[in-house]
Amino acid sequence: MKQGIGSNFDDFLADEGMLATAEAVAIKRVLAFQIKETMEQNNITKTQMAKKMKTSRTAIDRLLDPLNTSITLATIENAVVAMGKRLNIQVI
């Protein structure tokens, strides 16, 4: 098997100072997808979700935007609880 030249992609991103941002976007995409899927499975509209979370529909749009990484952990936790789920965060 032929070995590649240079480092792996994570090393490249780290060297360029982009690793944390890339990982944050990846994590947010997964979270947004999971929240949206759960809402769809439970027939929860954005308006209903906003009412459950005591927030605006605009805030729900930001929560579900896969590229918006400025969402707080408290907002994510509030969304998960509103859907009757639990948030599990793990550092590996």
C-alpha positions as CSV (number, residue, x, y, z in Angstrom):
1,M,0.0,0.0,0.0
2,K,1.4,3.4,-1.0
3,Q,1.7,5.9,1.8
4,G,0.7,9.5,1.2
5,I,3.1,12.4,1.4
6,G,2.7,14.8,4.3
7,S,0.3,14.8,7.2
8,N,-3.3,14.0,7.5
9,F,-6.1,16.5,6.9
10,D,-6.6,17.2,10.6
11,D,-2.9,18.1,10.9
12,F,-3.3,20.4,7.9
13,L,-6.3,22.1,9.4
14,A,-4.5,22.5,12.7
15,D,-1.5,23.9,11.0
16,E,-3.7,26.4,9.2
17,G,-5.5,27.3,12.4
18,M,-8.8,26.0,11.0
19,L,-9.3,22.7,12.9
20,A,-11.5,24.1,15.8
21,T,-13.8,25.9,13.3
22,A,-14.1,22.9,11.0
23,E,-14.9,20.6,14.0
24,A,-17.5,23.1,15.3
25,V,-19.2,23.2,12.0
26,A,-19.2,19.4,11.7
27,I,-20.7,19.1,15.3
28,K,-23.3,21.7,14.6
29,R,-24.4,20.0,11.4
30,V,-24.9,16.7,13.2
31,L,-26.8,18.4,16.0
32,A,-29.0,20.4,13.7
33,F,-29.7,17.2,11.7
34,Q,-30.6,15.2,14.8
35,I,-32.8,17.9,16.2
36,K,-34.6,18.4,12.9
37,E,-35.1,14.6,12.5
38,T,-36.5,14.3,16.0
39,M,-38.9,17.2,15.4
40,E,-40.1,15.6,12.2
41,Q,-40.5,12.2,13.8
42,N,-42.6,13.7,16.5
43,N,-44.5,16.1,14.2
44,I,-43.2,19.2,16.0
45,T,-43.3,22.3,13.9
46,K,-40.8,25.2,14.3
47,T,-43.6,27.3,15.8
48,Q,-44.5,24.5,18.3
49,M,-40.8,24.1,19.2
50,A,-40.4,27.8,19.8
51,K,-43.4,27.7,22.2
52,K,-42.0,24.7,24.0
53,M,-38.6,26.4,24.4
54,K,-40.2,29.8,25.2
55,T,-38.3,31.5,22.4
56,S,-38.8,32.8,18.9
57,R,-39.2,31.0,15.6
58,T,-36.1,32.9,14.4
59,A,-34.1,31.3,17.3
60,I,-35.3,27.9,16.1
61,D,-34.1,28.8,12.6
62,R,-30.7,29.6,14.0
63,L,-30.7,26.3,16.0
64,L,-31.5,24.3,12.8
65,D,-29.0,26.2,10.7
66,P,-26.1,23.7,10.2
67,L,-23.6,26.5,9.6
68,N,-24.5,28.7,12.7
69,T,-22.0,27.6,15.3
70,S,-22.9,30.5,17.7
71,I,-25.7,28.5,19.4
72,T,-25.1,28.1,23.1
73,L,-25.0,24.9,25.0
74,A,-28.0,26.1,27.1
75,T,-30.0,26.6,23.9
76,I,-29.2,23.1,22.7
77,E,-30.0,21.6,26.1
78,N,-33.3,23.5,26.1
79,A,-34.2,22.2,22.6
80,V,-33.4,18.6,23.6
81,V,-35.4,18.8,26.8
82,A,-38.4,20.3,24.9
83,M,-38.4,17.2,22.7
84,G,-38.3,14.9,25.7
85,K,-34.7,13.8,25.1
86,R,-31.4,14.0,27.0
87,L,-28.2,15.6,25.8
88,N,-25.1,13.5,26.1
89,I,-21.7,15.2,25.4
90,Q,-18.6,13.2,25.4
91,V,-14.9,14.3,25.2
92,I,-12.8,11.7,23.5
